[in-house]
Amino acid sequence: MKDLRKRIYVHIEAGDWPALIVKQFGMHRSAVYSVKKLYEETGDFSQRPSSGRSRSVQTKAMIAAVKAKIDKNPRQTFARWPGT
């Protein structure tokens, strides 16, 4: 994706019309303007950090641990788990 953004920006800098870039890359015109704005604001073609809380807690190890705990005693409520 980063490479695609870079190629789009090269065409923008070369003076190509957005309509021509849209036809060449098969994307929406607003995406062309978004690439231009991203590079002008950050100087890079990487995506901005996404908003919201990360889902780092949902690792495979954590999911397996929770499933094992549920299998051990399926009638126990989450409120009564030790450490919560």
N, C-alpha and C positions, 0 to 999 in steps of 0.2 A: 504494500500500500504506500509505503514511504517513497518507493521508486516511482510509482504512478504519479504521486503529488509532485515530485521533482520534475518529471517529464511535462506535466501540465504547466508548471510554473515557467519552464523554459519557453514554451509556446506563448505564454502570456507576455514574457519579457521580450520575445521576438516581435511582438505587436500583432499576433494573430487575433482575430475576432473571437469572442467567446462562442458564437454560434458555430464557427469552424472547429474549435476545440471540442465542443459538445458532440459534433458529428464524428470526429476522429476517434474519440475515446468512448463514446456511447454512454454519456452520463448527463445528469441534469445541469442546467446552466448555473443554478445556485451552488452546485458543488465546485464549479470552476472559480467562482468568486470566493468561496470558503477557503480554497487552497491559497488563493492570493492573499486573503486576509490573515490566514494562519502564518504564512511565511513573513509577511510584513510586521506582524505583531511579535513573533517569537524568534524569527531568524532561523527557524528549523522546520522540517517537514514532519516531525514526530507529532503524534496525537497529544492533545492536552490531557492532563490527569482527569479521570472521570470523577464526577461528584458522588457523594454518598459514602456510606460506610463500606469498607471492603469486606469480602466474604472469607477472610483468612481463617476463620474458625472452622469452616466446613471442609476440613481436610479429610482424606481417605482414612487416616488413622483415627481421627476423632469420630467419624461416622461409624467406623467399626467398633470403637469402644462403647458408643451409645447403644448400638444394636446388641452388643454382648450383654450390656447391663439390663436391657429390656428383656432379652431372652432369659436371663437368669431369674428375674422376678417381674413378670409382665403386669402384675396387679399393683405394683408399687407406683405411687404418683411421683411426678417430677419434684414436687415441693418437699418430699421427704428424702430426696437423694442427699447423701452426705456431700458437703462442700458447696451446696447451692444456697 
